[in-house]
Amino acid sequence: MDVIITGISGHLGNLLRQSKIINFIELPKNSTRNSNFMNFEVEKILVENNYLIHAAWNMESRNLETSYEINVKGSLNLIEKLENLKFDFSKFIFISTINANHNSKSVYENHKYAIEKIILEKGGYVIKPGLVYDKKDPFSGGFIKNLYTLASKYPFLPNFTAEREIYYLASSEKILEIVEQIIKNEKLTSREFKIFDIGPLNYKSLVNNFMNLNKAIINIPWLVGFMAARFFEILKINFPVKSDSLMALK
């Protein structure tokens, strides 16, 4: 079965393409990763029986204004175009994130939740995975790869979340299971799915158990990490952790 997808070149999109059941086809767009907008050409490929997965999201745009302009407006524009085509939103699957909610201090999570609400109201599906990884090659991409690469370099690591168990990991296989159930039109009891197969973990368990690294973990107050991240962002210096990611951990 053919399924249309946005964000096929991203970490999750590449993993989903491993499916032996679904043939994923990229939804054409006239914007790039570096564009300050997100615009899809739905008329060129969408047909009546196609499901559509919206996975595209500019992860670098974590500022309130830029994320809204690119991610929220881009998603709303896609939804409006589909409405004009009388698209059946019961065939729309939105990829969100496990902790997206209206109370989140994170721009990323808050904006994901804003689109979640709209899709659910229209009868679509929302998948909320934890940190996505590939069971066959867990450290090959995404946030897990970045964290593993960083953690491998240093003998000790700062931890801004103390002993809190807040990390959830979702394998691409687990996500594909749900996607396949949806497109097979199986009887599902919900249209919203929180997905993880590992967790909750604290930071020490994530690094030393899941990643199998033997690292000293030093607890540092959250505010110190947040101020450091903001300082480097203002100076436009690359810092391993984004301030918005720390807001999600608060």
HELIX and SHEET records of a PDB file:
HELIX    1   1 HIS A   11  LEU A   16  1                                   6    
HELIX    2   2 VAL A   42  LYS A   44  5                                   3    
HELIX    3   3 LEU A   64  SER A   67  1                                   4    
HELIX    4   4 TYR A   68  VAL A   72  3                                   5    
HELIX    5   5 LYS A   73  ASN A   84  1                                  12    
HELIX    6   6 PHE A   89  LYS A   91  5                                   3    
HELIX    7   7 VAL A  107  GLU A  121  1                                  15    
HELIX    8   8 GLY A  142  LYS A  153  1                                  12    
HELIX    9   9 SER A  172  ILE A  183  1                                  12    
HELIX   10  10 TYR A  203  SER A  205  1                                   3    
HELIX   11  11 LEU A  206  PHE A  210  3                                   5    
HELIX   12  12 TRP A  222  ILE A  234  1                                  13    
HELIX   13  13 SER A  243  LEU A  249  1                                   7    
SHEET    1   A 6 ASN A  23  GLU A  26  0                                        
SHEET    2   A 6 ASP A   2  THR A   6  1                                        
SHEET    3   A 6 TYR A  51  HIS A  54  1                                        
SHEET    4   A 6 PHE A  92  ILE A  95  1                                        
SHEET    5   A 6 TYR A 125  PRO A 129  1                                        
SHEET    6   A 6 GLU A 192  ILE A 195  1                                        
SHEET    1   B 3 LEU A 131  TYR A 133  0                                        
SHEET    2   B 3 TYR A 167  SER A 171  1                                        
SHEET    3   B 3 ILE A 198  LEU A 201 -1                                        
SHEET    1   C 2 PHE A 156  ASN A 159  0                                        
SHEET    2   C 2 ALA A 216  ASN A 219  1                                        
END                                                                             
